[in-house]
Amino acid sequence: MTKTHNVLLIGLGKIGMLYDFDNNNPEVFLSHAKSIDKIEGFNLTAGVDKNKDLTNLFKSKYKKPTFNS
């Protein structure tokens, strides 16, 4: 049985989410969000950022809750 790690991502900027936000190639992983979301053994649970625009993007793409602090 594979252990699953729940991950709360803090910081949704470039490396957090934006580097590959529009890249749908399943073999390209340039951000923490996409890597955590797609790699077995990890469960992306939520995202945190002070920037409301970034939390809205995260919520729309990953369908996970967001927080501003």
Backbone torsions as a table, in degrees:
resi	resn	phi	psi	omega
1	MET	NA	131.3	179.2
2	THR	-86.4	130.8	176.9
3	LYS	-76.4	136.9	177.8
4	THR	-102.4	132.5	178.3
5	HIS	-103.2	119.8	175.3
6	ASN	-80.5	133.4	-174.6
7	VAL	-126.1	127.1	170.4
8	LEU	-102.1	117.4	-175.9
9	LEU	-90.9	120.1	178.4
10	ILE	-106.1	118.2	-178.1
11	GLY	100.6	106.9	-175.1
12	LEU	-111.4	26.5	178.8
13	GLY	-78.0	-145.4	-172.9
14	LYS	-58.0	-61.9	-177.8
15	ILE	-73.6	-26.6	178.1
16	GLY	-66.8	-41.0	-175.7
17	MET	-153.9	-31.3	-165.4
18	LEU	-78.9	-28.2	-175.4
19	TYR	-54.7	-34.5	-179.2
20	ASP	-126.7	25.3	-175.9
21	PHE	-55.9	-42.5	-177.7
22	ASP	-98.8	5.5	-179.1
23	ASN	-92.2	112.7	-178.0
24	ASN	-94.4	5.5	177.3
25	ASN	-67.9	117.7	-176.6
26	PRO	-68.2	-7.9	179.9
27	GLU	-101.5	-0.2	-179.2
28	VAL	-107.3	119.8	178.4
29	PHE	-126.3	106.6	-177.6
30	LEU	-118.5	-5.7	-178.9
31	SER	-132.3	161.9	178.5
32	HIS	-65.5	-42.0	-176.2
33	ALA	-59.2	-50.6	-178.1
34	LYS	-65.5	-41.0	179.2
35	SER	-61.7	-48.7	-179.1
36	ILE	-63.8	-40.6	-177.3
37	ASP	-66.8	-32.3	-171.7
38	LYS	-102.6	-17.7	-174.6
39	ILE	-91.0	129.6	-179.1
40	GLU	-57.8	139.8	178.3
41	GLY	98.5	-5.7	178.9
42	PHE	-124.8	142.1	-179.8
43	ASN	-126.1	108.3	177.5
44	LEU	-72.1	114.3	-173.2
45	THR	-99.6	-32.0	-177.4
46	ALA	-170.6	168.0	176.9
47	GLY	-130.0	148.4	-179.0
48	VAL	-129.8	131.4	172.8
49	ASP	-162.5	148.0	177.6
50	LYS	-71.3	-24.6	-177.0
51	ASN	-82.5	112.6	-177.3
52	LYS	-61.6	-34.9	178.4
53	ASP	-63.0	-40.2	179.2
54	LEU	-69.0	-39.9	178.6
55	THR	-66.3	-35.2	177.2
56	ASN	-65.7	-41.3	176.7
57	LEU	-62.0	-46.1	179.7
58	PHE	-59.1	-47.5	-178.8
59	LYS	-61.7	-39.6	-178.7
60	SER	-70.2	-36.0	-177.1
61	LYS	-83.3	-46.7	-172.2
62	TYR	-98.8	-8.0	177.2
63	LYS	55.7	41.1	-179.6
64	LYS	-124.1	156.5	178.4
65	PRO	-65.5	155.7	176.8
66	THR	-131.1	159.3	178.9
67	PHE	-139.8	150.0	179.1
68	ASN	-95.5	-7.8	176.1
69	SER	-156.3	NA	NA
